[in-house]
Amino acid sequence: AVQVRQRVSHKRTFFYLEQAILKKNAQAAAVKIEQFRDGLDFFFRQRNDAVRFVQFLKDCVPCRVKETKKLVSADPKSNLFNHQYTSLVTLAEACKE
């Protein structure tokens, strides 16, 4: 999952980013998109698609990225582990009113 957030009163940078995502069709690999008050969540099947999307966001706007990895399930007998990867992308306050 990639969580895109901008915590400011205006959303000019966020609106620009939405237009850039639609123009470049960067959301094509996303399985599901959820809207929240401060931003959007993009869900991907493959971690590689999420990493590519985060790199696209870094190239478009100034942002800070925090990566987390959570253990979902583990099978010690067969040595298999399932992790959930989440990237929190916080957009910088680029415009001032």
Helices and strands as residue ranges (DSSP letters): E 2-5, H 12-24, E 30-35, E 39-44, H 47-60, E 63-75, E 80-91
